[in-house]
Amino acid sequence: MSNPDSFIDEVTEEVRRDRLFAMFRKYGWIGVLAVVAIVGGAAYTEWSKARSEARAQAFGDAVLDAVDLGAPEDRAAALAAIPADGGQAALKELMLATDAGADKAAALAALDAVIADSAQPEVYRDLATLRRVMVAGADQPLADRRAALEAISAPGRAFRTLAQEQLAYLLIEDGKKDEAIAALTALMQDQEAPAGLRNRAGQMITALGGKVPEAAPADAVPAASEG
């Protein structure tokens, strides 16, 4: 009796297995497609995020390089040549409108609007904050400028070293020469600081009567000769 029962069970199990395989052959591609879609979607999201961050950083660096030029016409030409679209184009126009030769009150108001707009990427708001401090100058209390710069000088922020450079200049404005020299020296030894910034830091240290560190990067300003 047990053998026929065992045979029937085996046949039943085989039939179930055949049906399962048949269903897999018919509908299995749906599961495979779902897995591929999930994995592919996650990979695309990460790639798109990294691409957007890199693009925003490159745009911000180009804008800062442009506004660092001396002559107003050179700044305007450099800004106009920066590729931009969407929010970047609007921010580029904002930077053109906030040049030193423009209406200062209107420029500050425009920058404040960008800073307060949480829909803007952090890198743009940080850039606007940095630019606002530079445009406002002594018209804004030193403590307020320091607070704004400290907020964007934390590790990981796009314009950390540039904000720290401005903080060093505030120390000079506040009459704290030794502290300013120490801050500028640290910037010269910061591997994330752009070469131009390190050069400016070296020149300022020399102007303040300090000594440019011997361990400064090769492309920084060489140490002043003694005697």
C-alpha positions in Angstrom: 0.0 0.0 0.0 2.8 2.3 0.8 4.5 1.9 -2.6 1.5 3.1 -4.7 1.0 6.0 -2.2 4.6 6.9 -2.6 4.4 6.7 -6.4 1.3 8.9 -6.4 3.0 11.5 -4.2 6.1 11.5 -6.4 3.9 12.0 -9.5 2.0 14.8 -7.8 5.2 16.5 -6.8 6.6 16.2 -10.4 3.4 17.7 -11.8 3.7 20.6 -9.4 7.3 21.1 -10.3 6.5 21.0 -14.0 3.7 23.6 -13.5 6.1 25.8 -11.4 8.8 25.6 -14.2 6.2 26.4 -16.8 5.0 29.5 -14.8 8.6 30.6 -14.4 9.3 30.2 -18.1 6.2 32.2 -18.8 6.4 34.9 -16.2 9.9 34.7 -14.8 11.1 37.6 -17.0 8.9 39.9 -15.0 10.8 39.2 -11.8 14.1 39.6 -13.6 13.0 42.8 -15.2 11.9 44.1 -11.8 15.3 43.3 -10.3 17.1 44.9 -13.2 14.9 48.0 -12.9 15.5 48.4 -9.2 19.3 48.0 -9.4 19.5 50.1 -12.6 17.3 52.8 -11.0 19.4 53.0 -7.9 22.7 53.1 -9.9 21.3 55.9 -12.2 20.1 57.9 -9.2 23.6 57.8 -7.6 25.3 58.6 -10.9 22.9 61.5 -11.5 23.4 62.9 -8.0 27.2 62.7 -8.3 27.1 64.3 -11.7 24.9 67.2 -10.5 27.1 67.8 -7.5 30.3 67.8 -9.7 28.6 70.2 -12.2 27.5 72.5 -9.4 31.0 72.6 -7.9 32.6 73.3 -11.3 30.1 76.1 -11.9 30.7 77.6 -8.5 34.5 77.5 -8.9 34.2 79.1 -12.4 32.0 81.9 -11.0 34.5 82.6 -8.1 37.4 82.7 -10.5 35.5 85.2 -12.6 34.5 87.5 -9.8 38.1 87.5 -8.5 39.3 89.3 -11.6 40.2 93.0 -11.1 38.6 95.0 -13.8 34.7 95.1 -14.0 34.7 94.4 -17.7 37.0 91.4 -17.3 34.6 90.0 -14.6 31.6 90.5 -16.8 33.2 88.9 -19.8 34.4 85.9 -17.7 31.0 85.4 -16.1 29.3 85.6 -19.5 31.5 82.9 -20.9 30.6 80.3 -18.2 28.3 77.6 -19.5 25.0 77.6 -17.6 21.4 76.7 -17.8 18.3 76.6 -15.6 19.2 77.6 -12.0 22.8 78.2 -12.9 21.9 80.7 -15.6 19.8 82.6 -13.1 22.6 82.6 -10.5 25.1 83.7 -13.1 22.9 86.7 -14.0 22.6 87.4 -10.2 26.4 87.5 -10.0 26.6 89.9 -12.9 24.0 92.1 -11.1 25.9 92.0 -7.8 29.2 93.4 -9.2 30.8 96.2 -7.1 29.7 98.8 -9.7 26.1 97.8 -9.4 23.5 99.2 -6.9 24.8 97.8 -3.7 21.5 97.7 -1.8 19.9 95.9 -4.7 22.8 93.5 -5.0 22.6 92.6 -1.3 18.9 92.1 -1.5 19.3 89.7 -4.5 22.0 87.7 -2.7 19.8 87.5 0.4 17.0 86.1 -1.7 19.3 83.3 -3.0 20.6 82.5 0.5 17.0 82.3 1.9 15.8 80.0 -0.9 15.9 76.5 0.4 15.0 75.2 -3.0 18.5 76.2 -4.3 21.3 73.7 -3.9 23.5 74.3 -0.9 26.5 75.0 -3.1 24.7 78.0 -4.6 23.5 79.3 -1.3 27.0 79.0 0.1 28.4 80.9 -2.9 25.8 83.7 -2.4 26.7 83.9 1.3 30.4 84.2 0.4 29.6 86.8 -2.3 27.4 88.8 0.1 30.1 89.1 2.7 32.5 90.4 0.0 30.0 92.9 -1.4 28.8 94.2 2.0 32.3 94.8 3.4 32.5 97.0 6.4 28.9 98.1 5.9 28.0 94.8 7.7 29.1 94.3 11.3 32.2 92.2 11.6 30.5 89.7 13.9 27.7 89.1 11.4 30.2 88.6 8.6 32.2 86.2 10.7 29.1 84.2 11.6 28.0 83.9 8.0 31.5 82.7 6.9 31.8 80.3 9.8 28.6 78.6 8.7 30.0 77.8 5.3 33.6 77.0 6.4 32.8 73.6 8.0 34.5 70.5 6.6 32.8 69.2 3.4 31.3 72.6 2.4 32.1 73.5 -1.2 33.8 76.9 -0.5 35.4 76.0 2.9 38.9 77.3 2.1 37.6 80.5 0.5 35.5 81.2 3.5 38.5 80.6 5.8 40.5 83.0 3.7 37.9 85.7 4.3 37.8 84.8 8.0 41.5 85.4 8.1 41.0 88.9 6.5 38.4 89.6 9.2 41.1 88.9 11.8 43.3 91.5 10.1 40.4 94.0 10.1 39.9 93.2 13.8 43.6 94.0 14.6 44.5 90.4 15.4 47.6 90.1 13.2 49.2 87.1 14.8 45.9 85.1 14.6 45.5 86.1 11.0 49.1 84.9 10.2 48.4 81.6 11.9 45.1 81.2 9.9 46.8 82.1 6.6 49.7 79.7 7.3 47.2 76.9 7.9 45.6 77.7 4.6 48.9 77.5 2.8 49.4 74.0 4.1 45.8 72.9 3.3 45.9 70.6 0.4 42.3 71.4 -0.5 43.1 75.1 -1.0 43.4 76.2 -4.6 46.9 77.4 -5.7 45.7 81.0 -6.2 44.4 81.1 -2.6 47.7 79.7 -1.3 49.6 82.3 -3.3 47.4 85.1 -1.9 47.8 83.7 1.6 51.6 83.7 1.2 51.6 87.3 -0.1 49.5 88.5 2.9 51.7 86.7 5.4 54.7 88.5 4.0 52.8 91.8 4.0 52.0 91.3 7.7 55.6 90.7 8.5 55.3 86.9 9.0 57.3 84.1 7.6 55.9 81.9 4.8 56.1 78.3 6.0 58.9 76.3 4.4 56.5 73.3 4.1 54.2 75.2 1.8 53.3 73.5 -1.5 55.6 74.1 -4.4 53.1 76.3 -6.3 52.7 78.6 -3.3 54.6 81.9 -2.9 58.2 81.1 -1.9 59.5 82.1 1.5 60.8 85.7 1.7 64.6 85.9 1.9 66.0 86.7 5.3 67.9 89.9 5.9 
